[in-house]
Amino acid sequence: MTERETGALGPALLFCPGERPERFEKAANAADMAVLDLEDGTAAANKEAARAHVRNFVSRTSRDVLVRINHPTSHVGLADIEALRSTSLRRLLLSKTESPEEIATVLSAWGGDLRLIVTIETATGLTALPFILSHPCVEGVSWGPYDLAADIGARSVRDASGQLRSPFRYARDRLLIEAAACGVPAVTMGIGALRERVVHDRTGWIAGSVADMGAALVRVLGDDALWLRYHRASLEHPDLVSWEQRGAEWEAYLEALGAPRR
C-alpha cells in the first residue's frame, strides 16, 4: 500500500457515532481519519441500524476511515465483523483487547486480509501486552486510561496538578516499551523519559504538539513503507543507543551541573 490521500483539513482523528450517519461525511472531511464507532458511540438499541449505516458509507466512500467494533467475543462484535467483512475495509480498531485469542477470533471471522489497532483498557490487557503486540496483524496500539481506572477501582486518573497518577504513568510507559520491543512504531509526545525510548523519525515520532501527533499517526498508519522502516528500526533499537552514548550524556549532564569528573 502506498501513502493514501486523506483529503484532510486538519491533523486529527475524529470519533463519530455509528448511529449518526448524517455526520459521517462531515467527520471524514474534517479529519485526517474518521473513526466510525459501533462500540461506545452507539446505543445498544441502535447497533443493528448503525452497522448498516457504517457498511453503506464504507462501501461508497473514497476516504480512509477506521471502524471501532464491539468486543469480538460478544455476539454484537461478531455481527459487526460479519456486516463489514465484504467491504473494502482492511483495518479495524479493537476495544478492550485482552489476549491474542481475541485477535485470532477477529481474523477467523473476517476471513481475509486485515490489520488491527488494539486498545488496552484493562489490567488483564496490560499484562498480556507482549503476546498481543507480537501478533503480526497488529499494526498499532492505543490505551484508555479512564476505562483502566474503572477496571482497577481507581477514583481518578490525574492528580491535582493534572499529571497522570503513578499506575497510569506505569501503564503508559509499559505500553511504549512493549510496543518498541515488538517492533510497533511509537507516536508519542516528548514527555519526560519518553524521549529516551523513541528515536525520533527512526523508531517512531516524537510530536511537538497534539496537532503534530495527530498528523504523525495518520502518516504512519497510511504509509506501509514508513511503518515498516520504523518497525525494523524498533526491533534493532537496543543497538541504536549504546551504553557509551548514555555514559557520555550523563557526563555532559553532570558537567553542566558543575560536578567534577572522576
Secondary structure, DSSP 8 states (H G I E B T S, - for coil): --------SSS-EEEEETT-GGGHHHHHHHSSEEEEESSTTS-GGGHHHHHHHHHHHHHH--S-EEEE---TTSHHHHHHHHHHTTSS--EEE-SS---HHHHHHHHHHH-S--EEEEEE-SHHHHHTHHHHHTSTTEEEEEE-HHHHHHHHT-S-SB-TTS-B-HHHHHHHHHHHHHHHHTT--EEEE--TTHHHH--BTTTEEEESSHHHHHHHHHHHHH-HHHHHHHHHHHHTHHHHS-HHHHHHHHHHHHHHTT----
